[in-house]
Every structure is written in C-alpha cells, then in structure tokens.
Amino acid sequence: MQALTNPNDPRSVQTVVNNIVRQFDNVGSVTLTTGTTTVVKNNKVNPNSFVGLTANTANAQTVTFWITYSTGQFTINHAASALADRTFRYVIHGV
C-alpha cells in the first residue's frame, strides 16, 4: 500500500483512500461443489493473496481442504462429497 507523503496533493490522497477502501470489499460466501475442486472467481485475488475460510454449516466443519491461488480466482481443493450444504464465508487478504 502506498504511503501518503503529501497530504496537500489531491491525487495522492485519492490513491491512498482508494487503496484503503479496496481492503473492505473482500468477503464472500461459497458452497463447495460435490466434486473435488471449487473455483471462486474474484478480481481481487492474486498469487500472493491469502484466503481465510470459516465454516457456516455443520457439514463444512468436517471438510479438509487446501487452497491454490491465481490471478482473479482461488481454488478450494477438497474431497468429493454428495453433501450439498458445505458452505463457508471467506475473506481475502493481500488484495
């Protein structure tokens, strides 16, 4: 994130404020597919991002997973399951 070096420069202030605001629109919800991968598309994701997941349902609490990242999306890798209610909330850090 850029530091505000000149508070009298409107363009510099705007850039810093936009970077701060961008940090707040980085949450969502995802329900895992019945297959072995679930792709979540989000323009804020980059290869250096970190995504934290919190289980929203009892069946989600039992899921073992790992996440891979690429520009514009992250992939949750998990075991296949017929359960359709494995729902998580997520937050993206490093946007």
N, C-alpha and C positions, 0 to 999 in steps of 0.2 A: 504494500500500500504506500502511496506517495505521501510524503510529509508536507505540511503546509508551511512553506518557507516565507511566503509573502502574503499576509492576510489582507493587504490592500490591493492585490491583483484578483479581480473577479473571476478570471478564467481558472486560476489556481485554486481558489476557494470552491468553485463549481466542480472541478475534478475531484477534489478531496471529498466533498459532500456526496457526489455520485458514487464514489468508491465505498463510502460508509453505508449508504442506502442499499447498495447492491448486496451487502452482507446479510440483510434481513429477509430477503426473498429467496430462501434456500432450504425450505422444508417441504415435505410432501408425504404421501401415503402410497404404499404399494402392496398388492396382494400377489403372492408367489404363484406362478403357473404350476400345473401338475407335472410338467417336465422337469428337467434338471437345471435349467437356467431361466432367469427372469431379467429382461433388459429394461432399464429405466432411462428414458431419454430426458435430458435436462441440459440446456445450453451452458449452464454454469459449471458443469463437471469438466475437469481436465485431468491429465495423467498424474498430476500432483495432488489431487483432491483427496479428502478423507470423508467417507460417508459413515455416519453412525446410525444404527438401526435400533428401534425399540419395539418389542412385540406388542401388538394391540389385541391379540386373541390368544386363547389358551393353546391352540394348535401351533401358533407361531413361536411360542415359548420353547417348544421342543426341537426346533429346527437348528441344525448345524449348517453353517454357510461360510463362504468366503467371497470377497468382492474384488472384481477387477475393474480398472478404470480406463477410459479412453476419452478423447475429446467429444463432448456432447452427450455422454452416456456412461452409466456404470452397469455392470452385470453382476447379479447375485447368483452364485453357483450353489446348488443345494441338491439334496436327494429328491428323486421323483416321489410324488405322493398323490393319492386320489383326493386328499383333503383340499377343499376349495376355500377354506377360511384362514389361511396363514397370512395375516395382514400385519404390516409393520408401518410405523412412522419413520421418516428418515430426515436427517439434517446433513447438508453438505458443507464441509469446512474447506477453506483454501480456495474460495471462488475468486 
